[in-house]
Amino acid sequence: MWLCHYLENDTPHARTKKRNRQTNKPNMTKPPRPHHLKFSTFTNPGCYKEFLQTLPDDIKELGNLISHQIIHRVTLKEGNTKANKDLRYGDMKKFPWYRLRCEDDILPNAVSMIAELLRRDDKGFLPKRKVKDKIVVTCRYVAILMASILKSKGIPCRVRSGFAPYFSEKSTDHWINQYWNKDKQKWITFDADGFFDKSIGFDQYNMPTDKFDWAADTWLGIREGTLERDNFVNAGGFTGLMPVLWAVFYDFHSLMNHEILYNQMPSYIHFKFYKLSKEDLEEIDDLAKLMQNPDENHKKLLKIWKTKKKFRILNGPLIGDSDHAN
């Protein structure tokens, strides 16, 4: 049984088109690995750090285990068809009718997901977890949970946002991970958001970097006319530069260890895309160019993070323009 214990003397809590492919090319400088060992509000495991350290060290084994704890909202909606026609995610008919069909809103961070999974079955993360005891979350949540686990194990890890061209004809918004492989001395890109068929054509736990449409590359490719804007779509059905812009800021915040929610966005672009000036767009171009090489440009990105208020002040469902200090 895994429970949290707080003692009076506890120490402080642990904390098919032409593509513009440049992101994550071999680093010319030492990558900022300590930065990616730090926990964020979202990846902080709280009192579950020691529990996470007991989970498998092998990335594929770990990813498969996590996939047995989670149901994607689309999988639940589609039931025992399509990706789940072989019941690899379990019998969706056994999912309780009274539960939320997506729990993103109530499980926004790693510690809440871990707590809910252990509340539903305190024996741990189980390879044969019952459907009724799984949580229903989407790709961002899988990514922050994986990052929380790997950071807890002392493995640098970061969450990345962009677009996946391997799910459908269009490239859909998606969140994945990269972890630092100390033996190979490089970042390994992986997607732990489910059990993928071999038809995708690559190992989901050691992805070639050109198999993912990185947010910065996609933004610049559309802006330069080398990518077709309508080929990129998000879960809300939006296509073109607007959802790509959102992905750029999701990715920028994630690189800074601040993996914001889908409905959080810098206030100056929050559903104001068509109000952006030429100067605004060029400023985002400059940010995207730095993000194409996030390790080499880490200090520059960090400076922007610490000084560019407009990139950090967020709007969301409960926070609007009038809530911000002048």
C-alpha positions as CSV (number, residue, x, y, z in Angstrom):
1,M,0.0,0.0,0.0
2,W,1.4,3.3,-1.1
3,L,0.5,6.3,1.1
4,C,1.9,9.7,1.9
5,H,3.4,10.2,5.3
6,Y,4.1,13.7,6.6
7,L,6.2,13.9,9.9
8,E,6.7,17.0,12.0
9,N,10.5,16.9,11.4
10,D,10.2,16.3,7.6
11,T,12.7,18.1,5.5
12,P,11.2,20.5,2.8
13,H,9.3,18.7,0.0
14,A,11.2,17.4,-3.0
15,R,10.6,19.5,-5.7
16,T,5.3,13.9,-47.0
17,K,6.0,17.6,-47.2
18,K,9.1,19.7,-47.3
19,R,9.9,20.2,-43.6
20,N,12.2,22.7,-41.9
21,R,13.8,20.1,-39.6
22,Q,16.4,21.7,-37.3
23,T,15.2,21.0,-33.8
24,N,17.4,18.8,-31.7
25,K,20.2,18.5,-34.2
26,P,23.5,17.4,-32.5
27,N,24.4,19.9,-29.8
28,M,27.5,21.9,-30.1
29,T,27.4,22.8,-26.4
30,K,26.8,20.9,-23.3
31,P,23.0,20.5,-22.8
32,P,21.5,22.1,-19.7
33,R,20.8,18.7,-18.0
34,P,20.4,20.1,-14.4
35,H,17.7,22.4,-15.7
36,H,15.7,19.4,-16.9
37,L,16.1,17.6,-13.5
38,K,14.1,20.3,-11.8
39,F,10.5,19.7,-11.0
40,S,7.8,22.1,-12.0
41,T,4.4,22.8,-10.4
42,F,3.1,20.2,-12.9
43,T,5.8,17.5,-12.7
44,N,6.4,17.7,-9.0
45,P,5.7,14.2,-7.5
46,G,5.3,15.5,-4.0
47,C,5.3,12.7,-1.4
48,Y,5.4,10.0,-4.2
49,K,9.0,10.5,-5.3
50,E,10.2,7.3,-3.6
51,F,7.3,5.3,-5.1
52,L,8.2,6.5,-8.6
53,Q,11.7,5.4,-8.1
54,T,10.5,1.8,-7.7
55,L,9.0,1.8,-11.2
56,P,10.9,0.2,-14.2
57,D,14.1,1.9,-15.4
58,D,13.7,0.7,-18.9
59,I,11.9,3.4,-20.9
60,K,9.8,1.1,-23.0
61,E,8.8,-1.1,-20.1
62,L,7.9,2.1,-18.1
63,G,5.9,3.5,-20.9
64,N,4.0,0.3,-21.4
65,L,3.2,0.2,-17.7
66,I,1.9,3.8,-17.8
67,S,-0.2,3.0,-20.8
68,H,-1.9,0.3,-18.7
69,Q,-2.9,3.0,-16.1
70,I,-4.5,5.4,-18.6
71,I,-7.3,5.6,-21.1
72,H,-7.2,8.4,-23.7
73,R,-10.5,10.3,-24.0
74,V,-10.7,9.4,-27.7
75,T,-10.2,5.7,-26.9
76,L,-13.0,5.8,-24.4
77,K,-15.3,7.6,-26.9
78,E,-14.5,5.1,-29.6
79,G,-15.0,2.1,-27.3
80,N,-13.8,-1.3,-28.4
81,T,-13.1,-0.2,-32.0
82,K,-10.2,1.3,-34.0
83,A,-7.1,1.5,-31.7
84,N,-8.8,-0.6,-29.1
85,K,-10.4,-3.2,-31.3
86,D,-8.1,-5.8,-29.7
87,L,-8.9,-4.5,-26.3
88,R,-5.3,-3.5,-25.7
89,Y,-6.6,-0.7,-23.4
90,G,-9.3,-2.9,-21.8
91,D,-13.0,-3.4,-22.3
92,M,-14.4,0.1,-22.5
93,K,-17.9,-1.3,-21.7
94,K,-16.6,-1.8,-18.1
95,F,-15.8,1.9,-17.6
96,P,-18.3,3.3,-15.1
97,W,-21.0,5.3,-16.7
98,Y,-21.0,8.0,-13.9
99,R,-17.4,9.0,-14.3
100,L,-16.1,12.0,-16.2
101,R,-15.2,11.1,-19.8
102,C,-12.1,13.2,-19.5
103,E,-10.3,14.0,-16.3
104,D,-7.8,16.6,-17.6
105,D,-9.6,19.3,-15.6
106,I,-9.4,17.6,-12.3
107,L,-6.0,15.9,-12.6
108,P,-3.8,18.8,-13.9
109,N,-0.4,17.6,-12.5
110,A,1.6,14.5,-11.8
111,V,0.9,14.4,-8.1
112,S,-2.8,14.5,-8.6
113,M,-2.7,11.7,-11.2
114,I,-0.5,9.5,-9.0
115,A,-2.8,10.1,-6.0
116,E,-5.9,9.2,-8.0
117,L,-4.4,6.0,-9.4
118,L,-3.3,4.9,-5.9
119,R,-6.7,5.9,-4.4
120,R,-8.4,3.7,-6.9
121,D,-6.0,0.8,-6.4
122,D,-3.4,1.2,-3.6
123,K,-1.4,-1.8,-4.8
124,G,0.5,0.5,-7.1
125,F,0.8,0.9,-10.9
126,L,-0.5,-2.4,-12.2
127,P,0.1,-4.1,-15.6
128,K,-3.4,-5.5,-15.3
129,R,-5.2,-2.5,-13.9
130,K,-9.0,-2.8,-14.2
131,V,-10.6,-0.4,-16.6
132,K,-12.8,1.0,-13.8
133,D,-9.6,2.0,-11.9
134,K,-7.8,3.8,-14.8
135,I,-7.7,7.6,-15.3
136,V,-8.9,9.3,-18.5
137,V,-6.3,11.9,-19.6
138,T,-4.7,13.1,-22.8
139,C,-1.2,13.4,-24.2
140,R,0.0,16.3,-22.2
141,Y,-0.8,14.5,-19.0
142,V,1.0,11.3,-20.0
143,A,4.0,13.5,-20.9
144,I,4.2,15.2,-17.5
145,L,3.7,12.0,-15.7
146,M,6.6,10.4,-17.6
147,A,8.7,13.5,-16.9
148,S,7.9,13.3,-13.2
149,I,8.9,9.6,-13.0
150,L,12.2,10.1,-14.9
151,K,13.2,13.2,-13.0
152,S,12.5,11.3,-9.8
153,K,14.9,8.7,-10.9
154,G,17.6,11.3,-11.6
155,I,17.2,11.2,-15.4
156,P,16.9,14.6,-17.1
157,C,13.6,14.8,-19.0
158,R,11.6,17.4,-20.7
159,V,8.1,17.7,-22.1
160,R,7.7,18.8,-25.7
161,S,4.7,20.1,-27.6
162,G,4.2,20.0,-31.4
163,F,2.3,18.0,-34.0
164,A,2.2,14.2,-34.7
165,P,2.0,13.3,-38.4
166,Y,1.7,9.6,-37.6
167,F,-1.9,9.4,-36.3
168,S,-3.9,10.6,-39.3
169,E,-3.6,12.3,-42.7
170,K,-3.1,15.6,-41.0
171,S,-0.6,16.4,-38.4
172,T,-2.4,16.7,-35.1
173,D,-1.4,18.6,-31.9
174,H,0.5,16.3,-29.6
175,W,2.8,16.3,-26.5
176,I,5.7,13.9,-26.1
177,N,9.0,13.6,-24.1
178,Q,12.8,13.7,-24.5
179,Y,15.1,12.1,-21.9
180,W,18.9,12.4,-21.7
181,N,20.7,9.1,-22.4
182,K,23.9,9.4,-20.5
183,D,25.5,6.5,-22.4
184,K,24.8,7.9,-25.8
185,Q,25.2,11.5,-24.6
186,K,22.1,12.7,-26.4
187,W,18.4,13.4,-26.1
188,I,16.1,10.4,-26.9
189,T,12.7,11.4,-28.2
190,F,9.8,9.2,-27.2
191,D,6.0,9.1,-27.2
192,A,4.5,7.1,-24.4
193,D,0.9,8.0,-25.2
194,G,-0.4,4.5,-25.8
195,F,0.5,1.2,-27.5
196,F,1.3,2.1,-31.1
197,D,1.1,-0.3,-34.1
198,K,4.2,-1.1,-36.0
199,S,2.5,0.6,-38.9
200,I,3.9,4.0,-37.7
201,G,7.2,2.8,-39.0
202,F,9.5,3.6,-36.1
203,D,10.2,2.8,-32.4
204,Q,8.0,5.1,-30.3
205,Y,10.5,4.9,-27.5
206,N,13.4,6.0,-29.7
207,M,11.9,8.2,-32.3
208,P,13.9,9.8,-35.2
209,T,13.5,13.5,-34.6
210,D,12.2,14.0,-38.2
211,K,9.1,11.9,-37.3
212,F,7.6,14.7,-35.2
213,D,6.5,18.1,-36.3
214,W,8.2,20.3,-33.8
215,A,6.3,23.5,-32.9
216,A,9.1,25.9,-33.8
217,D,9.9,24.2,-37.1
218,T,6.2,24.1,-38.0
219,W,5.7,27.8,-37.2
220,L,8.7,28.9,-39.3
221,G,7.9,26.5,-42.1
222,I,4.4,27.9,-42.5
223,R,5.6,31.5,-42.2
224,E,8.3,30.8,-44.9
225,G,5.8,29.1,-47.2
226,T,7.5,25.7,-47.1
227,L,4.7,23.9,-45.2
228,E,1.0,23.9,-45.9
229,R,-0.8,25.5,-43.0
230,D,-4.0,23.5,-43.3
231,N,-2.0,20.3,-42.7
232,F,-1.8,21.1,-39.0
233,V,-4.8,20.8,-36.8
234,N,-5.5,20.7,-33.0
235,A,-8.1,18.7,-31.0
236,G,-10.5,21.6,-31.2
237,G,-10.5,21.5,-35.0
238,F,-8.5,24.7,-35.5
239,T,-6.0,24.6,-38.4
240,G,-3.2,26.9,-39.5
241,L,-1.0,29.3,-37.7
242,M,-3.2,29.9,-34.7
243,P,-2.9,26.4,-33.2
244,V,0.7,26.2,-34.2
245,L,1.3,29.5,-32.4
246,W,-0.3,27.9,-29.3
247,A,2.0,24.9,-29.7
248,V,5.0,27.2,-29.9
249,F,4.1,28.7,-26.5
250,Y,3.2,25.3,-25.0
251,D,6.7,24.2,-26.0
252,F,8.5,27.3,-24.9
253,H,6.9,27.1,-21.4
254,S,7.7,23.3,-21.3
255,L,11.3,24.0,-22.1
256,M,11.4,26.3,-19.2
257,N,9.9,23.6,-16.9
258,H,6.4,25.1,-16.9
259,E,4.1,22.7,-18.8
260,I,1.0,24.9,-19.0
261,L,-2.5,23.5,-19.5
262,Y,-4.2,23.5,-22.9
263,N,-6.4,26.5,-22.0
264,Q,-3.6,28.6,-20.6
265,M,-2.0,31.1,-23.0
266,P,0.0,34.4,-22.9
267,S,-2.7,37.0,-22.6
268,Y,-1.7,39.0,-25.6
269,I,-2.4,36.1,-28.0
270,H,-5.2,34.4,-26.1
271,F,-7.8,34.2,-28.9
272,K,-6.3,37.4,-30.3
273,F,-4.4,35.9,-33.2
274,Y,-5.8,38.2,-35.8
275,K,-4.8,41.3,-33.7
276,L,-1.1,40.4,-33.8
277,S,1.0,42.9,-35.6
278,K,3.8,42.3,-38.0
279,E,6.3,43.1,-35.2
280,D,4.5,40.6,-32.9
281,L,4.8,37.8,-35.6
282,E,8.5,38.6,-36.2
283,E,9.2,38.5,-32.5
284,I,7.6,35.0,-32.4
285,D,9.8,34.1,-35.4
286,D,12.9,35.0,-33.4
287,L,11.7,32.9,-30.5
288,A,11.0,30.0,-32.7
289,K,14.5,30.2,-34.3
290,L,16.1,29.9,-30.8
291,M,13.8,27.0,-29.9
292,Q,15.0,25.0,-32.9
293,N,18.2,24.5,-30.9
294,P,17.0,24.7,-27.3
295,D,20.2,23.4,-25.7
296,E,22.6,25.6,-27.7
297,N,20.3,28.6,-27.1
298,H,19.3,27.7,-23.5
299,K,20.8,30.9,-22.0
300,K,19.1,33.1,-24.5
301,L,15.8,31.4,-24.0
302,L,16.2,31.6,-20.2
303,K,16.9,35.3,-20.5
304,I,13.7,35.8,-22.5
305,W,11.8,33.7,-20.0
306,K,13.0,36.0,-17.2
307,T,12.5,39.3,-18.9
308,K,9.8,39.0,-21.6
309,K,6.6,39.5,-19.6
310,K,4.3,39.2,-22.5
311,F,5.4,35.6,-23.1
312,R,4.7,34.6,-19.5
313,I,1.6,36.4,-18.3
314,L,-1.2,33.9,-18.9
315,N,-4.9,34.0,-19.5
316,G,-7.1,31.0,-18.8
317,P,-10.7,30.0,-18.1
318,L,-10.7,32.0,-14.8
319,I,-8.1,34.7,-15.7
320,G,-8.8,37.5,-18.2
321,D,-7.1,40.7,-19.3
322,S,-8.7,42.6,-16.5
323,D,-7.1,40.4,-13.8
324,H,-3.5,41.4,-14.6
325,A,-1.6,44.1,-12.8
326,N,-0.5,47.1,-15.0
